[in-house]
Amino acid sequence: MLFYHGATSPYPFSLNWLDEFADPQLAKTLYGCPFPLIDVTVMPDDDIVQHRRVALLELMQKHIRQRDLSGITESLAAVVMLGYTNRRQLRMLFHYMLQYGNTAEPGVFLRRLARRLPQYEETLMSIAQKLKQEGREEGREEGHLEGLQEGSRREALRIAGSMLQNGLDKEMVQEITGLSADELQPLCG
């Protein structure tokens, strides 16, 4: 089976995947038979929940582009409670969801899910901690880059001031330093 979970819903083409090939007959010869294409974007969540082992995957595929995944917390918890998914699969699915999905507050979402799934609290909280740590590192890196940029700008202004004092014309200083006319204006006084 092939699953479709694209941005366009419902799937706008034939649900027979062989029809997608330039030569469907040749594709049929190569692949033996047509696989059904399942459009999860139009399946009701209540139907998806009945699909046992693939339910969690289908639910994630269906809702991954949703504006805020926190709206499916209950459905996710219900599917996980069925017990068809092991810890490794869950960890991968949650990482996928947090990396490619949209959640305004990932930490809050994970804590809410952990309350509904106490047996997976440790796994979910370790993911939340990892996200928090990544956020800190990203913030530090951003701050460092901003500091470097500000330092470079100050140095360019210092050099520009020196050039202007030594009689270089304003346009030449702009070209050499990459500073704008507005940035040079205070130095020209």
Order of alpha helices (4+ residues) and beta strands (2+ residues): beta-alpha-beta-alpha-alpha-alpha-alpha-alpha-alpha-alpha-alpha
